[in-house]
Amino acid sequence: MSFLFARWENPRRRAPFRVLRHPVGRSLAVLGLFFSVAVVSFAGNSADRVSTARVPAGLQPRKAQASADGTIHVLCDSEHGPQYVQSRDDGRTFSAPIPVVDAASRKPGLKFLAWDLAVARDGRVHVALGTNAWQLKLPKEEWGFFYAALGPGAAGFSPVRNLNHQPSEGFSIAAGDRGAVGATFLSGKIHTMTSRDGGVTFGEPAEPDATLNPCKCCTTSVAYGTDGKLALLYREETDNDRDMWLSLLDPSGSGRPTRTRISLTPWKIAACPMTYFTVVPAANSYIAAWPTKGQIYFTHLGKDGAVLPPGEIRTPGTNGMRTGVLALPAADGATLIAWKNSDALGWQLYDAKGQAQGNPGNAPSPGTGAAGVAVAGGKFVLFP
């Protein structure tokens, strides 16, 4: 195992990062101020492909995505609320953090939590947020799906908006072409909201398919395919068979939603296992990753949602309750699967045939989120 470190400074002597405390709306000229971070490479067959990079101190990465120009966008939680940073050099340096929640939305005792991030082709950043409003016994209409966006070249995030005004959780968001944004949540059943104007407005919440019967305390994950359909990954609870299913939704409403069971290992349990999972687009296909009985699995899916050979693949990863799972596809067909458990981020690289490449890697990582991106040259960067 070999390590390559960049310069590190003792935070007791001089803090290398700082959280911005000025109000949202000031110039983001600070994005030009970038800070050095440690980058670690792990040996094995994947040594030249997988590295880790630390975001600014005090932040816990929740979700990352690279935009078409190579900029890496990272959504984080912090004691000051959700924060956003970006990197233009594959994670070697980061911008100063930008608050996601506007000052007017902050109230005594109210905590916003980062749930999901999606970056549109034009670079617009869409963020899904939750709150602790239920703990504060605020009106139930405030227990909803909160949303904010950062437009290309904008000085800060838009004011936070409550999209659904109802008790809900399991928030996920996806950005497609021509201003399409899909927002999904759990409130007894699965509900979706769609925007056609880049998140300026959303339609009313609706059940895309009344036959879907999700685990109430798990989550949802959504991604747009190349055909414009919205892929929805969720866990069923019918008859306590906690299988993973993929539903393909036609945003135009002209086609009936399809539904495919993608997990093969059975899991019968008389309680919601409270798990997180992910579906991401690949070349004319999708990749899904999820836990079953504490073990992490993944599979390749066709454009129609069908499971592709070799089918379900068991990884060496294990998960905790509501901890992140990550799937990152590369242009050559390789896939990096990462998982969070016990304050550690683990990962394993697979080739296009689903064969493990090299040994599993891991790094200390606080919090529950799993974040990373595929970058140029077939490489991957993870943010523990």
C-alpha positions as CSV (number, residue, x, y, z in Angstrom):
1,M,0.0,0.0,0.0
2,S,1.4,3.4,-1.0
3,F,0.4,6.9,0.0
4,L,0.9,10.2,-1.6
5,F,0.2,13.2,0.6
6,A,-0.2,16.9,-0.2
7,R,0.8,19.5,2.4
8,W,-1.3,19.5,5.6
9,E,-1.5,22.2,8.2
10,N,-2.2,21.8,11.9
11,P,-5.7,23.3,12.4
12,R,-4.6,24.5,15.9
13,R,-2.0,26.7,14.2
14,R,-3.8,28.0,11.2
15,A,-7.2,26.8,9.8
16,P,-6.7,25.9,6.1
17,F,-10.5,26.3,5.5
18,R,-13.2,28.6,6.7
19,V,-17.0,28.5,6.5
20,L,-18.4,31.6,4.8
21,R,-20.6,33.5,7.2
22,H,-21.7,36.3,4.9
23,P,-25.3,36.3,3.7
24,V,-26.2,34.4,0.6
25,G,-26.4,36.8,-2.3
26,R,-22.9,38.3,-2.1
27,S,-20.5,37.8,-4.9
28,L,-19.0,34.3,-5.1
29,A,-15.7,35.7,-6.1
30,V,-14.5,33.5,-3.2
31,L,-14.8,30.6,-5.6
32,G,-11.5,31.8,-6.9
33,L,-9.9,31.1,-3.6
34,F,-8.9,27.5,-3.5
35,F,-7.3,25.5,-0.7
36,S,-5.0,22.5,-0.7
37,V,-6.3,19.2,0.5
38,A,-4.8,15.8,1.1
39,V,-5.0,13.2,-1.7
40,V,-4.4,9.5,-0.9
41,S,-3.8,6.8,-3.5
42,F,-4.3,3.1,-2.6
43,A,-2.2,0.3,-4.1
44,G,-3.4,-2.7,-5.9
45,N,-4.8,-3.1,-9.4
46,S,-6.9,0.0,-8.8
47,A,-4.1,2.1,-7.4
48,D,-3.9,4.3,-10.6
49,R,-7.6,4.7,-10.8
50,V,-9.0,5.4,-7.3
51,S,-8.0,8.3,-5.0
52,T,-9.5,10.1,-2.0
53,A,-9.7,13.9,-1.4
54,R,-10.7,15.7,1.8
55,V,-13.2,18.5,1.6
56,P,-12.7,21.6,3.7
57,A,-12.6,20.9,7.5
58,G,-15.9,20.7,9.3
59,L,-17.9,19.4,6.3
60,Q,-19.3,15.9,5.9
61,P,-19.9,15.0,2.2
62,R,-23.3,13.7,1.3
63,K,-23.4,13.7,-2.5
64,A,-21.1,14.7,-5.3
65,Q,-21.5,15.0,-9.1
66,A,-19.3,16.2,-11.9
67,S,-20.7,18.6,-14.5
68,A,-20.0,18.5,-18.2
69,D,-17.1,20.9,-17.9
70,G,-15.4,18.7,-15.3
71,T,-16.3,20.8,-12.3
72,I,-17.0,18.6,-9.2
73,H,-19.9,19.8,-7.1
74,V,-20.1,18.5,-3.5
75,L,-23.1,18.8,-1.1
76,C,-22.1,18.6,2.5
77,D,-23.7,18.8,6.0
78,S,-22.1,20.9,8.7
79,E,-22.8,22.4,12.1
80,H,-23.8,25.5,10.2
81,G,-26.2,23.6,8.0
82,P,-25.8,22.3,4.4
83,Q,-22.8,23.7,2.6
84,Y,-21.7,23.5,-1.1
85,V,-18.1,23.3,-2.4
86,Q,-16.7,22.8,-5.8
87,S,-13.4,21.7,-7.3
88,R,-12.0,22.4,-10.8
89,D,-8.9,20.2,-10.5
90,D,-10.3,16.7,-9.7
91,G,-10.5,17.2,-6.0
92,R,-7.0,18.5,-5.4
93,T,-8.3,21.9,-4.2
94,F,-11.8,23.1,-3.2
95,S,-13.6,26.4,-3.1
96,A,-14.6,28.0,0.1
97,P,-17.9,26.6,1.4
98,I,-21.1,28.3,0.3
99,P,-24.3,28.0,2.5
100,V,-27.2,26.3,0.8
101,V,-29.9,27.7,3.1
102,D,-30.6,31.4,2.8
103,A,-30.6,33.5,6.0
104,A,-34.3,34.2,5.9
105,S,-35.1,30.5,6.1
106,R,-33.0,29.9,9.2
107,K,-35.1,29.8,12.4
108,P,-34.1,29.1,16.0
109,G,-33.8,25.3,16.5
110,L,-34.6,24.5,12.9
111,K,-31.9,22.3,11.3
112,F,-31.7,21.7,7.6
113,L,-30.2,18.4,6.4
114,A,-28.6,17.7,3.0
115,W,-30.4,14.8,1.2
116,D,-29.5,14.9,-2.5
117,L,-27.8,16.8,-5.3
118,A,-28.2,16.8,-9.0
119,V,-26.3,18.9,-11.6
120,A,-28.0,19.7,-15.0
121,R,-26.1,19.7,-18.3
122,D,-25.9,23.6,-18.1
123,G,-24.3,23.4,-14.7
124,R,-27.3,24.3,-12.6
125,V,-27.1,22.7,-9.2
126,H,-30.3,21.3,-7.6
127,V,-30.4,20.4,-3.9
128,A,-32.9,18.4,-1.9
129,L,-33.2,19.2,1.8
130,G,-35.0,17.9,4.8
131,T,-35.5,19.5,8.3
132,N,-36.0,18.5,11.9
133,A,-39.4,20.3,11.9
134,W,-41.2,17.2,13.2
135,Q,-38.9,17.2,16.3
136,L,-39.8,20.8,17.0
137,K,-43.5,19.9,16.6
138,L,-44.0,22.6,13.9
139,P,-47.1,22.4,11.7
140,K,-47.0,19.3,9.6
141,E,-47.0,21.2,6.4
142,E,-43.4,22.2,7.4
143,W,-42.2,18.6,7.5
144,G,-41.8,18.6,3.7
145,F,-39.3,18.4,0.8
146,F,-37.2,21.6,0.7
147,Y,-35.4,22.7,-2.4
148,A,-32.8,25.2,-3.5
149,A,-30.8,25.8,-6.7
150,L,-27.6,27.4,-7.7
151,G,-27.7,28.8,-11.3
152,P,-24.6,29.0,-13.5
153,G,-22.7,32.1,-12.5
154,A,-25.2,32.9,-9.7
155,A,-24.0,34.7,-6.6
156,G,-25.7,32.2,-4.3
157,F,-28.4,29.6,-3.9
158,S,-32.0,30.5,-4.5
159,P,-34.2,30.9,-1.4
160,V,-35.2,27.6,0.1
161,R,-38.7,26.4,-1.0
162,N,-41.1,23.9,0.5
163,L,-42.2,21.8,-2.5
164,N,-44.8,19.5,-1.1
165,H,-46.0,20.9,2.3
166,Q,-46.6,17.5,3.8
167,P,-44.9,15.0,6.2
168,S,-42.4,13.2,4.1
169,E,-38.8,11.8,3.8
170,G,-36.7,9.7,1.4
171,F,-36.0,12.7,-0.7
172,S,-34.1,12.4,-4.1
173,I,-33.7,14.6,-7.1
174,A,-32.5,14.2,-10.7
175,A,-31.8,16.6,-13.5
176,G,-32.4,15.7,-17.2
177,D,-32.3,17.5,-20.5
178,R,-34.3,20.6,-21.5
179,G,-34.9,21.8,-18.0
180,A,-36.3,18.5,-16.6
181,V,-36.0,18.1,-12.9
182,G,-37.5,15.1,-11.1
183,A,-38.1,15.2,-7.3
184,T,-39.2,12.1,-5.4
185,F,-40.3,11.5,-1.8
186,L,-42.0,9.0,0.5
187,S,-45.2,9.9,2.3
188,G,-47.0,6.6,2.8
189,K,-46.5,5.9,-0.9
190,I,-44.0,7.1,-3.5
191,H,-44.7,10.6,-4.9
192,T,-43.0,12.5,-7.7
193,M,-42.9,16.2,-8.8
194,T,-41.6,17.3,-12.1
195,S,-40.2,20.6,-13.3
196,R,-39.9,21.5,-17.0
197,D,-38.2,24.9,-16.5
198,G,-35.0,24.0,-14.5
199,G,-36.7,24.0,-11.1
200,V,-38.4,27.4,-11.4
201,T,-41.8,25.7,-11.0
202,F,-42.8,22.1,-10.1
203,G,-46.0,20.3,-10.8
204,E,-48.2,19.0,-7.9
205,P,-47.1,15.8,-6.1
206,A,-48.5,12.7,-7.7
207,E,-48.2,8.9,-7.3
208,P,-46.5,7.6,-10.5
209,D,-47.8,4.1,-9.9
210,A,-50.3,3.2,-7.1
211,T,-49.1,-0.4,-7.1
212,L,-45.7,0.6,-5.6
213,N,-45.6,-0.3,-2.0
214,P,-42.4,1.1,-0.5
215,C,-40.6,0.6,2.8
216,K,-41.7,3.6,4.7
217,C,-38.4,4.5,6.4
218,C,-36.0,3.7,3.6
219,T,-35.4,6.2,0.8
220,T,-35.8,6.7,-3.0
221,S,-33.2,7.2,-5.7
222,V,-33.9,8.6,-9.2
223,A,-32.0,9.2,-12.4
224,Y,-32.8,10.3,-15.9
225,G,-31.9,8.0,-18.7
226,T,-30.8,9.0,-22.2
227,D,-34.4,8.5,-23.4
228,G,-35.7,11.0,-21.0
229,K,-37.4,8.4,-18.7
230,L,-37.0,8.7,-15.0
231,A,-35.6,5.6,-13.3
232,L,-36.9,5.2,-9.8
233,L,-35.2,2.7,-7.4
234,Y,-37.0,1.7,-4.2
235,R,-37.5,-1.1,-1.7
236,E,-40.8,-3.0,-1.6
237,E,-42.5,-4.0,1.7
238,T,-45.3,-6.2,0.3
239,D,-45.6,-9.4,2.4
240,N,-42.4,-8.3,4.2
241,D,-40.3,-9.3,1.2
242,R,-37.9,-6.4,1.1
243,D,-36.8,-6.7,-2.5
244,M,-35.3,-3.9,-4.6
245,W,-37.4,-2.8,-7.6
246,L,-36.8,-0.4,-10.5
247,S,-39.6,1.5,-12.0
248,L,-39.3,3.5,-15.3
249,L,-41.5,6.5,-15.5
250,D,-42.4,8.3,-18.7
251,P,-42.5,12.0,-17.8
252,S,-44.8,12.7,-20.8
253,G,-47.4,10.4,-19.2
254,S,-48.0,8.7,-22.6
255,G,-46.5,5.4,-21.4
256,R,-47.4,3.1,-18.5
257,P,-44.7,2.8,-15.8
258,T,-42.7,-0.4,-15.9
259,R,-41.5,-2.3,-12.8
260,T,-38.7,-4.8,-12.5
261,R,-37.4,-6.7,-9.5
262,I,-33.6,-6.3,-9.6
263,S,-32.5,-7.9,-6.3
264,L,-32.1,-11.7,-6.3
265,T,-31.1,-12.5,-2.8
266,P,-34.3,-12.6,-0.7
267,W,-34.8,-10.6,2.5
268,K,-37.9,-11.2,4.5
269,I,-38.1,-9.1,7.6
270,A,-41.1,-7.8,9.5
271,A,-39.8,-4.3,9.8
272,C,-38.3,-1.6,7.5
273,P,-34.6,-2.0,7.5
274,M,-34.0,1.7,7.0
275,T,-31.5,1.5,4.2
276,Y,-30.2,3.8,1.5
277,F,-29.4,2.8,-2.1
278,T,-28.7,4.4,-5.5
279,V,-29.4,4.2,-9.2
280,V,-27.2,6.1,-11.7
281,P,-27.2,6.5,-15.5
282,A,-24.5,4.8,-17.6
283,A,-24.1,4.5,-21.3
284,N,-27.7,3.7,-22.5
285,S,-28.2,1.9,-19.2
286,Y,-28.2,2.2,-15.5
287,I,-26.3,0.8,-12.5
288,A,-28.0,0.2,-9.2
289,A,-26.4,-0.6,-5.8
290,W,-28.1,-1.5,-2.6
291,P,-27.8,-3.5,0.7
292,T,-29.5,-6.8,1.4
293,K,-29.1,-8.2,4.9
294,G,-26.3,-5.8,5.5
295,Q,-24.3,-6.8,2.4
296,I,-23.8,-4.5,-0.5
297,Y,-24.8,-5.7,-4.0
298,F,-24.9,-4.0,-7.4
299,T,-26.1,-4.8,-10.9
300,H,-26.1,-3.4,-14.5
301,L,-29.5,-2.6,-16.0
302,G,-30.6,-2.2,-19.6
303,K,-32.3,0.9,-20.9
304,D,-35.6,-0.9,-20.3
305,G,-34.7,-1.7,-16.6
306,A,-33.9,-5.4,-17.2
307,V,-31.1,-6.9,-15.2
308,L,-28.1,-7.6,-17.5
309,P,-25.5,-10.4,-17.2
310,P,-23.9,-11.4,-14.9
311,G,-26.9,-10.2,-12.7
312,E,-26.6,-9.4,-9.1
313,I,-23.0,-9.0,-7.9
314,R,-22.1,-9.3,-4.2
315,T,-19.4,-6.9,-3.0
316,P,-17.2,-7.1,0.1
317,G,-19.0,-4.1,1.5
318,T,-21.4,-3.9,4.4
319,N,-23.7,-1.0,5.5
320,G,-25.1,0.6,8.6
321,M,-28.6,1.9,9.2
322,R,-29.3,4.7,6.7
323,T,-25.7,4.9,5.4
324,G,-24.7,5.9,1.9
325,V,-24.1,3.6,-1.1
326,L,-22.4,4.8,-4.2
327,A,-22.1,3.5,-7.8
328,L,-19.7,5.3,-10.2
329,P,-19.5,4.2,-13.9
330,A,-16.5,4.9,-16.1
331,A,-16.4,5.3,-19.9
332,D,-14.6,1.9,-20.3
333,G,-17.4,0.0,-18.5
334,A,-15.6,-0.2,-15.1
335,T,-17.7,0.5,-12.0
336,L,-16.6,1.7,-8.6
337,I,-18.9,0.7,-5.7
338,A,-18.5,2.5,-2.4
339,W,-20.3,2.1,0.9
340,K,-20.4,3.8,4.3
341,N,-20.3,1.9,7.6
342,S,-18.9,2.6,11.1
343,D,-17.3,5.9,10.2
344,A,-15.4,4.4,7.3
345,L,-15.8,4.7,3.6
346,G,-15.0,1.4,1.7
347,W,-14.9,0.7,-2.0
348,Q,-14.2,-2.0,-4.6
349,L,-13.5,-1.5,-8.3
350,Y,-15.0,-3.8,-10.9
351,D,-14.3,-4.2,-14.7
352,A,-16.9,-4.2,-17.4
353,K,-17.6,-7.9,-16.9
354,G,-18.3,-7.5,-13.1
355,Q,-15.0,-8.9,-12.0
356,A,-13.3,-7.3,-9.0
357,Q,-10.1,-5.4,-9.7
358,G,-7.5,-5.3,-7.0
359,N,-8.2,-5.3,-3.3
360,P,-11.0,-3.4,-1.5
361,G,-10.0,0.1,-0.2
362,N,-11.1,2.1,2.8
363,A,-10.6,5.4,4.6
364,P,-11.8,7.0,7.8
365,S,-14.9,9.0,7.1
366,P,-17.3,10.7,9.6
367,G,-21.0,10.9,9.1
368,T,-23.2,8.6,7.0
369,G,-22.9,10.0,3.5
370,A,-21.0,8.4,0.6
371,A,-19.8,10.8,-2.1
372,G,-17.5,10.5,-5.1
373,V,-17.2,11.1,-8.9
374,A,-15.7,9.6,-12.0
375,V,-13.2,11.9,-13.6
376,A,-11.3,12.1,-16.9
377,G,-8.9,9.3,-17.8
378,G,-11.1,6.5,-16.3
379,K,-10.3,7.6,-12.7
380,F,-12.4,8.0,-9.6
381,V,-12.2,10.4,-6.7
382,L,-14.0,9.7,-3.4
383,F,-14.7,12.2,-0.6
384,P,-14.5,10.5,2.8
